Amino acid sequence: MKKTAAFLAAALAACLFILSACSARTPVSNDDFKKQAEALGYTVAQGTDSLSASKSETDTQIIFTTCSDSISAQEQYASLKDSLTVTGGESTVDSNAYNKYTAQNGEIYYTLIRMDNTVLNCKGTIAKKDEMNRLIKALKY
């Protein structure tokens, strides 16, 4: 009986820890994206429907798009994901409010993230993966 109670207490504690780590995320604005990207040394350009961040000394490209609604963002995320040629290293996280997909194609590394009505499309070399992840972490995506 004591073992069962200890197991249940440990399971409950683990669930509470996991749920507390999954706090609600909120998408950033175009201004916040630009501010965070520039702070990390990216040059940010305004496109028709998106912002594009790049670094001249690398092949890293990050495109931030704010869609009209979350359904449009999900459609864009799915379309981008389907368009990638992937040879390995795939990882996917899917939920109603958040999707994240990472993959590799040779030396190319991709990260696609959809949060609510925004899409973050990152492409670079595996050698610069940590650089992309710094911006993703700064955005809290």
Buried (B, 14 or more C-beta within 10 A) or exposed (E): EEEEEEEEEEEEEEEEEEEEEEEEBEBBEBEBBBEBBEEEBBEBEEEEEBBBBBBEEBEBBBBBBBBEEBEBBBBBBBEBBEEBEBEEEEEEEEEEEBBBBBBBBEEBBBBBBBBBBBBBBBBBBEEBBEBBBEBBEBBEB
